[in-house]
């Protein structure tokens, strides 16, 4: 089929416009009346929406290219939303302390104490127990606690746990205000989070910053194994470590521990050394230890001065796939040493055995083994499968206590 298009013989029809001033004037008047009515309708709808549900949800200002959004106030029909964070801070601040640490040094007049660093802490009972981060007090020769009412006390280190980065102090003081501990298992991403502490030391004591819960169950790798943390965009700075992360009803749901500013360096803002191999700038990435995971650690530290964990009584080294191929042995955990008198010793495990499974689950890394052990209690019996000189054996091992190790 062919189509012939003869453009040369085609002529466009002329558009004829009436030059009638009177008709044009009528059209303009009708247009203006419609615009006015539309404006009135939109204004009424906006007023109804704003009065019924919009108050306190979000304030927005357009200042040239700058946009300011206040997004932390929950939906409510009253006018108390704007005082929510203020009330949280007033309630929790008396339970937040500043911590100054000192190391012993030698000056012109003999031995003296030199201030090493500062952090924050949370009063957890009327007996004077205070929880903070291990990295705040680790290595300190002297610790001073500053209360929100201006009182200062020398603090005793009750116990610390480097694996969870928690420590407990004690002061001899009266009229203390313990914080109310919440339930971190009920947290949801997007809900309000307020951090209170002493960023940069006493000069900024009692600083409060607000944000949201940005993420839950953030499994990050530390020098001591995986850690489970709450992520928040509430501003956390050096000196906030050990302070509370609080929910909308003033309950402590986390203990601030880490702020990531860059993936390229390790500092007090990244005490676990989580990101040392890359160099990417980061914004609004703070982390806190969930209070539900901190509670049993705190209880152990107050009771024993250390944390009791179930252990087999072996020292192990990881057998990678490369080593397994090179030496014709299975992938697993090579037992380098067996502790005398331990459950592993009683079960007949030997140095040179290779652990390949625990409780029927294959294990190839120490973290996998630790995760299985942490699900048990001291005194539990686990099944351990090992490779020994070409043979596979399964034995029962009774778990003993770590005695803080």
N, C-alpha and C positions, 0 to 999 in steps of 0.2 A: 504494500500500500504506500502510495506517495502522497506527500503533503506539499502543496505549493503555497509559499508565503510571498505575496507580491507587496512588499513594504513600500515600494515607490508609488503605487497607486492608492495607498491608504492615507486618509486624511483624518486628523483628530478633530472632534466636534469642538466648537468654540464654547468656552465657559462664559456664560453671561451673568454678570453680577448687577443687581439693582442698586443704584446709587441713591438710596432713599434714606435721608437723614432721620426722618420721623420713625421709620420702621426700625432702624438701628438703635435709636434711643430706647424704644420699647423693649427690645431684646436685652439691652444692658440692665434696665431696671428689673426685669424678670429674673435675670441671673443673680443680681445682688440680693433680691428677696430670698431666693433659694439658698444662697450661701449663708445668709443670716440665720435662716431656720435650721440649717444643718449644724451650724456652730452652736446654737442653743441646745439642740438635741444631744450633741456630743458632750457639751459641758454638763448637762443634767445627768447623763449616764455616768460620766467620770466622777461626779460628785457622789452619786449613789454608791458606786463601787468603792470609792475611797472611804466614804463614811462607814460603810457596812463591814468591810473586810480588809481594807488596805492599810489601816493605821498600824504602824509598828512593824510591818513586814519588811519593807525596803524603802530606804530613802535614796533618791537618785538626783544628782545634780550634774548638769552639763555645763562645764566651764571651759568654753573653747574646745580644745582637744582633750581636756582632762575630764574623766568620768569618775565620780566618787560613789561607791555603793556601800551602804551599811547593811550587812546581810546576816547579822547574828541574832536577831530578835525573832522569837517564835510567834506564830499567829495567835492573836488574842483579841477580844473585843474591848478590853479595858486599856487604860493608859499607863499600866505599870511596866510595860515591856522595856521602856527606856531606862528603868532603874534596875533591871534584872542583873546585869553584870556588876553594877555597883553593890547590890545586896550580896552577891556571891563573894565579892572581894572583902566586904565588911565581915562576913561570916567566917571566912577561911583564914584571913590574914593573921589573926592572933595565934593560929596554929603553925604558922610558917616562921622558921628561924633562919638567921644568917650564920654561916660557919666559917671561921677563920682558922687556917692551919699554919703551923710553924715547924721549922726544923731547927735542931740545935746547931749552933755555929760557934766560931771563935773570933771574937772581935778584939778591939784595942784594950778592953777592960776585962778580958777573960771570956768564959763561956757565956753565950747569950742565945736567944731565940730569934730566928729570922723568919718573917712571914713568907710563907711559900705559896699560898693560894687561898681561894675562898669558894664557897658554894652555898647551897641551901639545904634545908631539912624540914621534916614534918614531925610535930609532936603527936605521938600516937596513943599516949595514956597519961594519966595523972601522976604516975610514978616517975616521970621524967625521961622516958624512953623516946628517942628521936631516930627516925629512919632517914638515911641519905644514901648517896652513891659511894661505893668502895673507892672509886678513883678520886673522890673529893678528899678523903682522909688517908689514903694509902701512903705510908712512909712518913706520916706526921709524928713529930715528937711531942707536940702540944696542940690541943684543940680547944677553941673558944666558941661558945654559942651565944649569939645575940638575939634576944627576944624582941618582939614587936613593940613592947612597952618600954624598951630602953635598957632593961636589965641584961647583964652579961654574966656568964658562968663558965667555969672551966669544965670541960666534958671528959668523960671516961669512955674509951672505946670498948664496948661490950663484945662485939664480934663483927666479922666481915666475911664476905664471900665474893671472891674475884670472879667466879664463873657467872654469877648473876649480876655483878656490879652493885651489890647491896651491902650496907653497913648499918649497924645500930649503935648509937651513942646513948649516954645517960648523964643527966645533970641533977643535982640536988636542989630542987626549986619547988615552991608552992604556987598555988593560984595559976596553974597551967590550964590551957584550953586545948584539949586533944581534938584532932581532926576527926571527922566522921568518914569512915572508909566505905566506899560504895561497892558495886558489883560490876566488874569490867566485862563480864560475860554478856551483859545486857546492852552493851554499846552498839550503836549503829553508825555507819558512815554518814556524815553530814550533820550530826548533832553538835551542839555547842561544846566548845572546850576552852577553858580558861587556865592559863599558866601563871603561877605566882612565884616569885623568887627574888633573888638579889643579883641581877646581872651586873658584872664588873665590880662586885663587892658592895660594901656598906653604903657607898655614895648613892646607890640606886636601890636601896633596900625596899622591899615591898612592891616592886614593879609588877603590874598585872598586864598580860596581853591576852587577846581573845582571838579565837579562830574556830575551826571545826575539827572533827575527827575525820582525817583524810583517808585512813586505811586501817584495817585490823589484821592481826595474825601475820605481821611482816616478819618472815623468818630470815633473819640476817645472820651471816657467819661471823663469829668472833674467834679470837685466839683460843677460846675454851670450848668451842663448839657452837651449834646454832642457838640463836636467841630469838624469842618471840616478842614482838614489840607492837605498840600502838603508834600509828603515824598521825601527826597533826601539823597544821600550818600555823598554829599559834607561835608567835616569835619566841624562840629559845636562844639565849646567848650565854657565853661563859659566865658562870656564877649562878645560873638557873639550875644547874645539875643538882639533883637530890630534892628539888622542890616538887610541889603537887601539880598534877594536871587534874582539873576539877570539872564535873559535869554541871548541868543547868540547875541542879538543886543543892549545889555546894558540897557534893561528896567527892572524895579523892578517888579517882578511878585509874590513876597512873602516877608513876614517879619519873619525872623527866630525867633523861640520861644522855641523849645524843642529839647533836645538831649537825647536819651535813651541809657544808657550804661549798665544798668542791670535792671531786673524786680524785684529786691529784696529790693530796698531802694528808698527813696524820697529825692531829693536834688534840688538845683537850676537848675540842668540839667533836672529835671523832675518837673517843677513848678506846673503842674496840678495834680501831684500825681497819674498818670495814672496806674502805675504798682507797687503796693506795696505788693501784696499777693503772688508773686512768686519769684524765684531766678534764672533766666536764663540770662547769659551774652549776650549782644547784640553788634553788630558791624554795623557801617554805617547806623544808623537810626536817621536821623535828620528830623525835621518837621518845616514847616513855615505856617503862616497864609496867605491864598490866598489874593492877593491885591484887587480883586474885592469885597471880603467880608469885607475887611478892610476899603475901601473908604467911604461907608455910615457911618460907626462908626466914622471915622476921622472927617467927615463933621459935625456930631452931636456934637462931643467933641469941635470942634472949635466954633461952633455956640452957644451951650448951656452950655458946660462944663460937660455934661453928655449925656447919650444915652436915647432917648425916645423910649420906647417899648410899644406895645399895651397890655393892661391887662384887666382882667375882674373885679378885685377888690375883690378877695377872697384869703384866705389862706386855703390850702388843705393838706390832709394827705392820703396816699395810703392805700386802703383796699385790702389786699392780699387775695388769695384763701383760705388760712388757717383761716384768720379772718372772711371772708365771711361765711364759714361753721360754725365757732364757734358761730357767732351771728345771723346767718340766714339772712344776708343782701347781696346785690349784690356786685360784684367786681367793683371797681371804685375809685373815688377820694372824700373823705369825706370833706365837707366844715366845717372847724373849726371856721372860722371867715369871716364876710362880712364887707368890708370897707364902712363906711357910705358915702353916696353921690356918690358911684361908679355905674357903669352900672349894676353890679350884684344886688346892693341894689335897684335900680330903677326897675329891672325886677322881684323883689319879691323873690329872692333866700334867703335862711335862713341857719344859722348854723345848722348842722345836716343833711342837704340834701347831697345826694351822686350823684356826676356827673358820668353818665354812657356813655354819647356820646356828641360830639360837631360837629356840621355841618353834622350830620348823620354818623360820624365815632366813633366807640367805643374807649373809652380812659380808660386805667387802670393804667397809670403812669403819673407823672408830666411832664416827657420829651415828652410824646405824646401830652399832652395838650399844652405845650410850642411850639412844632413844628407847631401845627395848628394855634396858635395865631400869630406866627412869619410870617405866610403867609398873614396876614391881616395888614391893616393900622389903625392908630388911627381914631376913628369915624365909623369904619365898624360895622355892626350888625351881630352877629353870633347866631345860634340856639343851645341851651344847653338843653340836656335831663337829668333830675335828678329823683332819687328815693326818695320819701318822705312818710314815714309811710305806706309802702306797695303799694303806688300808683306811677305811672310814669307820670311825667309832662314834657312838652317842652316849654321853654320860649325863648324870644329874648333878647340878651344882647348887649348893645352898648359898644364898647371897648374904654377905656380912656387911657391917657398917663401915663407912669410909673414915670415920673419926676425923672429919674435917679436911681430909686430904683430897 
